[in-house]
Each structure stands twice: as C-alpha cells, then as structure tokens.
Amino acid sequence: MTEEPSEPPKEPSKKPEEPKPEPSSEWGNLERWVSEIGKWAWIIALVNGIISVFWGAWRMFWTFPYTRWFILGWYIGGGVVVIIFAIAIVKPRFSNKCAEKDWDFLLNDILKLGSLRFPMMFVWAIIVTAFGYYAWGGAAIWFPAIVLVVAGPKQYQWTEE
C-alpha cells in the first residue's frame, strides 16, 4: 500500500503587501532648490516685513494729509507681524528644517481639522502672504511647501484613517 503524497498544509492567505510610496521622480532635481529656498525663506520674509514697515512710515510722513491712514497703518502693523513671525516661527520651524533636509518633520507638522491633515507650512505661508508687502515674502515658503506636498520624498497623506 502506497501513500499518496499529501498536499502541504495551506498557509493562510496573506494580504499582498502594498508598495511603499516612492519619491517623485522629480524629487532628485527639486530637493536642492527646496532646501536652498526654504533655508532663506525667513530672511526673505524678514526683508519683506522691513520693507513694509519702511514703506508705510515713509508714505505716512511724506504724503498729503488725505492719504488713507488705515492702509499705511496696515503696512506698518503687518510688517511688524511679519518680522516677528519670520524670526519666531519661520526660522526655527521651517527654514532650519529645510536647511537640515528634515522632510519628515515638515510633512508631519500639521494642523488637524477633523480627519484632514493640513500642513503648517501652508499656514505660515498664508500669514506671511497676508501681512507682507505685496505678498512676495510668502513665495519663499509657498514654493518649498507645495513641492514637498506634491512631489516630495514621500507621498503626503491628506487624511488620517
């Protein structure tokens, strides 16, 4: 009597492993730009704030009395906000991290709105853009932030599961 070869015991079906998200194919070309622009973002925001304060003060003292004082006050007040914000927030939490290429910190520093993970980089860019002189100071934050989220070293997760 010969025994038929028995089938090996079936292993429980394994869930196929999901591929790990890979960096964007463009990230290699963009990383240097993101790091450099992000490193200088606080200086650009600081200069933007200083120009805003000087522009508002110059216009306030060297224009006719009918000048719109609210707008000039906005230039001065907004410039002061941008100066303080650039030194206290943008430099340590954004520019230094870009210089160190600490992409994990930047991608995980979020504002939670329900299940939405909103990058704090965008919040900082909004503040500098809103309070700065003609909004160009925020561009140095917007560019690296958008590139990191869209084409960064790993895929950004907009929602939490």
DOMAR-338183 format. One line per 10 residues: number of its first residue (from 1); their letters; for each residue x, y, z of C-alpha. Coordinates in steps of 0.1 Angstrom, whole numbers, plus 5000, padded with zeros to 4 digits. Example, Ala and Ser with C-alpha at 12.3 -4.5 7.8 and 13.67 -1.06 7.14 Angstrom:
2
1	as	5123:4955:5078 ~ 5137:4989:5071
% end
This chain:
161
1	mteepseppk	5000:5000:5000 ~ 5015:5032:4989 ~ 5005:5065:5003 ~ 4997:5093:4981 ~ 5018:5124:4987 ~ 4998:5147:5008 ~ 4995:5183:4999 ~ 5014:5207:5021 ~ 4991:5225:5045 ~ 4978:5256:5030
11	epskkpeepk	4991:5288:5045 ~ 4965:5314:5054 ~ 4962:5338:5025 ~ 4985:5367:5030 ~ 4974:5402:5021 ~ 4995:5414:4993 ~ 5020:5440:5005 ~ 5012:5474:4993 ~ 5042:5490:4976 ~ 5059:5517:4997
21	pepssewgnl	5053:5551:4982 ~ 5085:5561:4964 ~ 5098:5596:4960 ~ 5086:5615:4930 ~ 5109:5610:4900 ~ 5114:5648:4900 ~ 5124:5650:4937 ~ 5161:5644:4930 ~ 5161:5675:4908 ~ 5140:5696:4932
31	erwvseigkw	5154:5687:4966 ~ 5183:5711:4963 ~ 5160:5740:4953 ~ 5135:5733:4981 ~ 5163:5731:5006 ~ 5180:5764:4995 ~ 5149:5784:4990 ~ 5134:5771:5023 ~ 5166:5779:5041 ~ 5164:5815:5031
41	awiialvngi	5126:5819:5034 ~ 5129:5835:5069 ~ 5153:5861:5055 ~ 5131:5869:5026 ~ 5101:5872:5049 ~ 5121:5894:5072 ~ 5131:5917:5044 ~ 5095:5918:5032 ~ 5084:5929:5067 ~ 5111:5956:5069
51	isvfwgawrm	5102:5970:5035 ~ 5066:5970:5046 ~ 5073:5990:5078 ~ 5096:6015:5060 ~ 5071:6019:5031 ~ 5042:6026:5054 ~ 5062:6050:5076 ~ 5077:6069:5045 ~ 5042:6072:5030 ~ 5027:6083:5063
61	fwtfpytrwf	5053:6111:5068 ~ 5058:6122:5032 ~ 5023:6122:5017 ~ 4994:6146:5017 ~ 4970:6146:5047 ~ 4943:6129:5027 ~ 4962:6097:5024 ~ 4944:6066:5036 ~ 4959:6062:5070 ~ 4943:6027:5075
71	ilgwyigggv	4963:6013:5046 ~ 4995:6029:5058 ~ 4989:6016:5093 ~ 4983:5981:5078 ~ 5017:5983:5061 ~ 5034:5992:5093 ~ 5014:5968:5116 ~ 5016:5939:5090 ~ 5053:5945:5086 ~ 5059:5942:5123
81	vviifaiaiv	5038:5910:5124 ~ 5059:5895:5095 ~ 5092:5905:5112 ~ 5083:5889:5145 ~ 5067:5858:5127 ~ 5098:5853:5105 ~ 5122:5853:5135 ~ 5100:5834:5159 ~ 5083:5808:5137 ~ 5095:5806:5102
91	kprfsnkcae	5133:5804:5110 ~ 5132:5776:5136 ~ 5102:5756:5123 ~ 5107:5759:5086 ~ 5140:5774:5074 ~ 5162:5754:5098 ~ 5143:5722:5089 ~ 5148:5729:5052 ~ 5185:5735:5057 ~ 5188:5702:5076
101	kdwdfllndi	5166:5684:5050 ~ 5143:5672:5078 ~ 5114:5665:5054 ~ 5097:5641:5079 ~ 5093:5670:5104 ~ 5079:5693:5078 ~ 5055:5668:5064 ~ 5043:5657:5098 ~ 5039:5692:5114 ~ 5002:5695:5108
111	lklgslrfpm	4971:5713:5118 ~ 4944:5687:5123 ~ 4910:5697:5111 ~ 4888:5667:5117 ~ 4905:5639:5097 ~ 4922:5665:5074 ~ 4960:5669:5079 ~ 4967:5705:5068 ~ 5004:5713:5066 ~ 5016:5740:5090
121	mfvwaiivta	5039:5752:5062 ~ 5008:5764:5044 ~ 4995:5783:5075 ~ 5028:5801:5078 ~ 5028:5810:5041 ~ 4993:5823:5044 ~ 5002:5845:5073 ~ 5033:5860:5057 ~ 5015:5865:5024 ~ 4985:5882:5041
131	fgyyawggaa	5006:5906:5062 ~ 5036:5912:5040 ~ 5041:5939:5014 ~ 5026:5928:4981 ~ 5027:5892:4993 ~ 5060:5883:4977 ~ 5075:5874:5011 ~ 5053:5843:5013 ~ 5065:5829:4979 ~ 5097:5816:4996
141	iwfpaivlvv	5075:5795:5018 ~ 5049:5786:4993 ~ 5073:5771:4967 ~ 5091:5746:4990 ~ 5058:5737:5008 ~ 5039:5730:4976 ~ 5068:5710:4961 ~ 5072:5690:4994 ~ 5035:5681:4994 ~ 5031:5674:4957
151	agpkqyqwte	5064:5660:4946 ~ 5083:5654:4979 ~ 5104:5625:4991 ~ 5072:5606:5001 ~ 5036:5608:4993 ~ 5017:5633:5016 ~ 4987:5619:5034 ~ 4960:5645:5035 ~ 4937:5625:5057 ~ 4941:5603:5088
161	e	4925:5569:5088
% end
